[in-house]
Amino acid sequence: MNRRLILLLLAVLISALALAACAGDDDDGEGATAPGVSDELKAAVIDNYAAGAHASYVRSLNSAITMDSAIDNFLAAPSLVRLDAAKRAWLYARDDYGVTEIYRFYNGPIDNEEDGPEGLINAWPLDESYIDYVEGNSNAGVINNPDEYPTIDADLLISINEDGAEENVSTGWHAIEFLLWGQDMNPDGPGFRPLEDYTTNSNADRRATYLATASDVLIGHLRDMVEAWAPGQSNFRGQFVSKDADSALTDIITGIGEMSRGELAGERMVVAYEERSQEDEHSCFSDNTNADIVANAVGIQRVYSGNYGDVSGAGIKDLVAAEDPQLAASLEAEINASVALAKAIPNPFDDLLEQGVSDTSPGRQAVLQTIRSLQNQTDTIVSAAQKVGITISVS
């Protein structure tokens, strides 16, 4: 075989290989693996997400334990100073919990249909019937009805949670919030529970028992979440990082997509905005709703970037950038903008729900802009998922 023939054959072979490569690049079939996304990168994103979830729940548990100590300190010798300290501890712990809400929406340990404690941790909204359910008057309510509820303990609070109606919440953050602040009847600030409710008013001892018990129950459920995401154990995390990578990534991206539009923009903002109902806002007793919204938006930001505070590494952004750097940067900008818009909503949130406040007012417009930003970024999240070969369905 002469040299010219050899060169011709090599040229034909190279052309064939180039055509095959181009054909692979043009394959946009659903579920196809993006050429720039390696198995190693997928594994790194999943591992970092699991480590971030564990670190986030550890922080939440630790600050909840600090809150519990402040509550115990208040109940041991009730005073306005100690009550205010317990409230501040609740607010601080609430921020640490808010970012963990992103680890939901795919039947994970908190949302598990059989025994997930989500309804016991963060159930809401709470309307006026809730007040009667927990406290009520001399003839109703857990606290003021010792004949029907002779003993207030953890088993009782868990067993009656959402009994009869979803607003009948007996455990979690908002039960504790109500017991610390009381119903918000104050147009200029949060609720103001009188100190006498824990000293000389009727059933003060039962109210104290309820508060202490609800705090202990919350800590137990947060500890369950820490254990579920702990490394090196036979638990949910072990199963999560071991399953098919695309399945795990579908869960992760579904979480940020569902939180972005259906949950945060929808359930947590649109409902209260459109109904102009204080009872539909998230933390309606403490006026902490603004901080709740920001924390949830930051949770999306953390999962996308891969920076969870104490833990940092590969995130969803890296997956998207491996395939489409411009799309990755665009989505990052949208998510950052949503966080900034959420932070710009005037506080307190319930002032923006008053019937006399015009939809054109700066505050109402700030809420609406945040809602629209979260809704729009969800479409980009869906597109980004498709770029890396993942199909998600979000509300």
ABEGO torsion letter per residue (X at the ends): XBAAAAAAAAAAAAAAAAAAAAAAAABABBGBBBAABBAAAAAAAAAAAAAAAAAAAAAAAAAAAAAAAAAAAAAABBBAAAAAAAAAAAAAAAAAAAAAAAABGAGBAAABAAABAAAAAABOBBBAAAAAAAAEBAABEAAABAAABABBBAAAAAAABGBGBAABBABEAAAAAAAAAEBBABAAEBBBBBAAAAAABBGAAAAAAAAAAAAAAAAAAAAAAAAAABBGBBBAAAAAAABBAAAAAAAAAAAAAAAAAAAAABAAAAAAAAAGBAAABABAAAGAAAAAAAAAAAAAAAAAAGBAGABBEBBAAAAAAAABAAAAAAAAAAAAAAAAAAAABBOBAAAAABAABBAABAAAAAAAAAAAAAAAAAAAAAAAAAAAGBBBBBX
